[in-house]
Amino acid sequence: MTGGRRVRVMVAKPGLDGHDRGARIIARAYRDAGFEVVYSGLHQSPEEIVEAAIQEDVDMIGLSSLAGAHRYLFPRVVELLKENGIDDIIVVGGGIIPEDDIPKMKAAGIKEIFTPGSPLEQIVQWVKDHVTPREV
Amino acid sequence: MNEIVEKVIAGDVRTAARLIRDIDDRMPHVRDILKALYPYTGRAYVIGITGAPGVGKSTLVDRMVSHLRQREKTVGVLAVDPTSPFSGGAILGDRVRMQRHSMDKGVFIRSLATRGHFGGVTQSTRSAIDVLDAMGKDYIIVETVGVGQDEVDVVKSAHTTVIVVIPGMGDDIQAIKAGILEVGDIFLINKADRDGADKTMTDLRLMIDMDQKKYAEGRWKPPILKAQAVFDEGVVELIEAIDRHRAYIEETCGTLRFRQQRRHVREELAQLIKDRLVEEMIGRLIASGEFDQAVDRIADGSLDPYSACDDLVLPHLQI
């Protein structure tokens, strides 16, 4: 009632992709699930996303890409977290990601990929199942 | 000294960010950390920005940060957005307008959710200000959610409170009259290219002039400024007005610390006691099952809530 951890997530749009309706819908679904959602806005570099995630102390970063640059941008976010010594922020991705790329993304440290048509309930449930706010 | 305290004082971003989360989540261990940090606070200049939703607060803050950075001042921003009363979740979108500062090491931006009234947004914002202050930020800007009684509480922590309005919101001026006119140190009419800017200016001036007596004896009289924050127009003038207000405070109060005058301290302390007591009391009553028993009895009509409250609270007040 008074205190206790809340799940904090960041929804971010890396790169030059200018379409964020999907990201906004996800943000809204997360909010309705009771998460605090920091929305970064469009055209963010991986560096900016990671810096914002640190300042906001989020448990998860959700990256959205519809423009095909996910192969560089998503792994770069994971890399930068590592470089900053952060091992407790989960990274997931969504958007137009070709089937073939999914294993590569996961090998690069992206925990899950949601492609178009993934039901919102499933995306929310995944967070509930896999993201726990840090204890101390 | 505690490691967290040491790191915050050294300006470590990750430690400070995590501490603010712990404050927000009301983790018990933060009390001791805040106690240890308190002696390192009182140096930052705190600016409160408030006004109705959509008046351009985030854009204004973004521009203010740029100007303060040009002066080589470091800046902390606390941007508050509303928590959904239904889900408890929140979308925190103020960063979108402040993207240009995201790689600037001299700027720390943190989004906070109101998390309802229970638990006191005021106190966690106040404590977050202390963290940024102890980190050594020269300026801390607190951007509130839309106008209301609570947001007024948030700006009580500010040295200078800026009320942002836009033309053509006559009814909102009425709201200001009732609620927040007294707390405004500076009024800013944003989006001043819109029709009705002059009328808004006249309305505000009239209301401020009605308090003539208050401004006698050399007391600060709130200036009314016009701006178009999105084009960076009028922002320098705003910062200059803040400078003048700061000079006034330093002259009349001696130091910034004393701006937190007795009545502010009184309220802060009362709020802390209230939060602490409520948390302890409800926690105990829930743990013992008494709380839920009372809820059941009220729900089935066998007890009224007033008696229930007496039954639950009074035994704890006997010393």
Interface residues (C-beta under 8 A of the other chain):
Chain A: M1 T2 G3 G4 R5 R6 R8 A27 R28 Y30 R31 D32 A33 G34 F35 E36 V37 V38 Y39 S40 G41 H43 Q44 E47 E48 E51 A52 I54 Q55 E56 D57 N84 I86 P133 V136
Chain B: V13 R14 A17 R18 I20 R21 D24 D25 R26 M27 H29 T83 S84 F86 S87 G88 G89 A90 I91 L92 G93 R95 V96 R97 Q99 S102 M103 F108 I109 R110 S111 A113 R115 F118 G119 D275 V278 E279 I282 G283 I286
